Amino acid sequence: MAIKKSELYSKLWKSCDELRGGMDASQYKDYILILLFVKYVSDKYSGKKNVLVDIPKGGGFQDMVALKGKPEIGEGINTIIGKLAEANGLKGIIDNADFNDSDKLGKGKDMQDRLSNLVGIFQDESLDFSKNKADGDDILGDAYEYLMRNFATQSGKSKGQFYTPAEISLVIAKIIGASNAKSKDQTVYDPTCGSGSLLLKVAHEAPNGITIYGQENDVATRAMATMNMWLHENAEAIIERENTITNPQFKNKDGTLKTFDFAVSNPPFSTKSWSNGIDPANDEFKRFDGYAIPPTKNGDYTFLLHLIKSLKNTGKGAIILPHGVLFRGGAEAEIRKNIITRGYIKGIIGL
C-alpha cells in the first residue's frame, strides 16, 4: 500500500516534537534527516546484494529498533550510523549529529525515552519506504521539501539557505533545456547547491541521464545535499565543500575553472563579504576580466560572472537573483551592459 503524503508529513513533524526543547530547528533537522535517510536506505536495500547502498551487519534501522528502551540507546545509534557511514563512504556526511549528546537530548531516562519514542515513530508500519513511489510522485523528495520548509520557518532562516522550491526548480530545469541532454556524459553544475534540490530537478528533466556537480560552503547543508543525492539514487553525484568564490573545487589540470553543459544557481542574495580571501583585481580564474569588479558589499554579480565562466561555449545556465541586478548603477551597470553586449542573456523572468 502506497504511503499517503499527509500521513508521512504528520509523522515526520511528530518526530520533530520529540526533539523540541533542547535545541532549535536549525539543529534538530540534522537528527531527523539522518534518521529519515537511515530508515529509507534500510527499507530499500537491507538484505539485498549489488545495490546502491550497503547495509552492513549492525548498521541498519532494525538495529536501532532493538535499542528502544535501553539506557545505551544514544551511544548505540551513533555506532549504527557510524557502521553505515563506513560501509558506504559517508563518514562526515551522515554521522555529524551526536545522538548521545545529553545537552541536546536530555540526561539518563529522559534521553532514553526521547530517542526510543523517536525511533518508534519511524518504525511505524505506515512509513515503509521499500516502495516509495506512488502515482508517479517522488514521495521522499516531497517529504524532504516539507521538512525543509518547516525547518526554515521554525528556525527563522530563509528557506533559500536549504533548498529552492520545486516550482522554481522546475521552471529553471525546463528553460535551460535539460531534457535535451543526450547522455550521462553531459554535466550540470550548481556552485551554491544548498541541499541539492535544484540539481535534482535538472537531473529529473534529463531522461538520458546527466552527471551532477555541486559545491556548498555550509558543512551541514552539504551533508544534506549528499544525503539527498543518495536518497534520489544519484550517489555518483559529486558534492564538494568550500566557498565557491574564494575556493572553487572544480578545476581543470591547468588550474582554470572546469566548464559544464548546464549550470544553475540560487546563490545567497546580496552577500556583503564575497571578496574575503581573494584579490578580485587579480582573480586567478579571470572571472572579472573584461567586465568590472562587483561592489565589495554586494556579491550578486560575482555569482553571475562565476556561473558564466563555468559554462562551456555551448552551455546554458540560469540563476536566481534579486531584482536589483536589473537597475543598480556603478560597477554593476557596467557589468550588466557588458553581459548584454556579449549576447549572453537570453531572457529574464520576474517571479
C-alpha positions, 0 to 999 in steps of 0.5 A, spaced: 500 500 500 502 506 497 504 511 503 499 517 503 503 524 503 499 527 509 500 521 513 508 521 512 508 529 513 504 528 520 509 523 522 515 526 520 513 533 524 511 528 530 518 526 530 520 533 530 516 534 537 520 529 540 526 533 539 523 540 541 526 543 547 533 542 547 535 545 541 532 549 535 530 547 528 536 549 525 539 543 529 534 538 530 533 537 522 540 534 522 537 528 527 531 527 523 534 527 516 539 522 518 534 518 521 529 519 515 535 517 510 537 511 515 530 508 515 529 509 507 536 506 505 534 500 510 527 499 507 530 499 500 536 495 500 537 491 507 538 484 505 539 485 498 546 484 494 549 489 488 545 495 490 546 502 491 547 502 498 550 497 503 547 495 509 552 492 513 551 487 519 549 492 525 548 498 521 541 498 519 534 501 522 532 494 525 538 495 529 536 501 532 529 498 533 532 493 538 535 499 542 528 502 544 528 502 551 535 501 553 539 506 557 545 505 551 540 507 546 544 514 544 551 511 544 548 505 540 545 509 534 551 513 533 555 506 532 549 504 527 550 510 523 557 510 524 557 502 521 553 505 515 557 511 514 563 506 513 560 501 509 558 506 504 563 512 504 559 517 508 563 518 514 562 526 515 556 526 511 551 522 515 554 521 522 555 529 524 549 529 529 551 526 536 545 522 538 548 521 545 549 528 546 545 529 553 545 537 552 541 536 546 537 530 548 536 530 555 540 526 561 539 518 563 531 516 562 529 522 559 534 521 553 532 514 553 525 515 552 526 521 547 530 517 542 526 510 543 519 514 542 523 517 536 525 511 533 518 508 534 515 513 530 519 511 524 518 504 525 511 505 524 508 500 519 505 506 515 512 509 513 515 503 509 519 506 504 521 499 500 516 502 495 516 509 495 513 511 489 506 512 488 502 515 482 508 517 479 510 522 485 517 522 488 514 521 495 521 522 499 523 528 495 516 531 497 517 529 504 524 532 504 521 539 501 516 539 507 521 538 512 525 543 509 520 548 509 518 547 516 525 547 518 526 554 515 520 557 518 521 554 525 528 556 525 527 563 522 532 562 516 530 563 509 528 557 506 533 559 500 539 557 505 536 549 504 533 548 498 529 552 492 522 550 491 520 545 486 516 550 482 522 554 481 526 548 480 522 546 475 521 552 471 529 553 471 530 545 469 525 546 463 528 553 460 535 551 460 533 545 456 535 539 460 531 534 457 535 535 451 541 532 454 543 526 450 547 522 455 550 521 462 556 524 459 553 531 459 554 535 466 550 540 470 553 544 475 550 548 481 556 552 485 551 554 491 547 547 491 544 548 498 541 541 499 541 539 492 534 540 490 535 544 484 540 539 481 535 534 482 530 537 478 535 538 472 537 531 473 529 529 473 528 533 466 534 529 463 531 522 461 538 520 458 541 521 464 546 527 466 552 527 471 551 532 477 556 537 480 555 541 486 559 545 491 556 548 498 560 552 503 555 550 509 558 543 512 551 541 514 547 543 508 552 539 504 551 533 508 544 534 506 545 535 499 549 528 499 544 525 503 539 527 498 543 525 492 543 518 495 536 518 497 534 520 489 539 514 487 544 519 484 550 517 489 555 518 483 553 525 484 559 529 486 558 534 492 564 538 494 565 543 500 568 550 500 566 557 498 565 557 491 568 564 490 574 564 494 575 556 493 572 553 487 573 545 487 572 544 480 578 545 476 581 543 470 589 540 470 591 547 468 588 550 474 582 554 470 575 553 472 572 546 469 566 548 464 559 544 464 553 543 459 548 546 464 549 550 470 544 553 475 544 557 481 540 560 487 546 563 490 545 567 497 542 574 495 546 580 496 552 577 500 556 583 503 563 579 504 564 575 497 571 578 496 574 575 503 580 571 501 581 573 494 584 579 490 578 580 485 583 585 481 587 579 480 582 573 480 586 567 478 580 564 474 579 571 470 572 571 472 572 579 472 576 580 466 573 584 461 567 586 465 568 590 472 569 588 479 562 587 483 561 592 489 565 589 495 558 589 499 554 586 494 556 579 491 550 578 486 554 579 480 560 575 482 555 569 482 553 571 475 560 572 472 562 565 476 556 561 473 558 564 466 565 562 466 563 555 468 559 554 462 562 551 456 561 555 449 555 551 448 552 551 455 546 554 458 545 556 465 540 560 469 540 563 476 536 566 481 537 573 483 534 579 486 531 584 482 536 589 483 541 586 478 536 589 473 537 597 475 543 598 480 548 603 477 556 603 478 560 597 477 554 593 476 551 597 470 557 596 467 557 589 468 550 588 466 551 592 459 557 588 458 553 581 459 548 584 454 553 586 449 556 579 449 549 576 447 549 572 453 542 573 456 537 570 453 531 572 457 529 574 464 523 572 468 520 576 474 517 571 479 
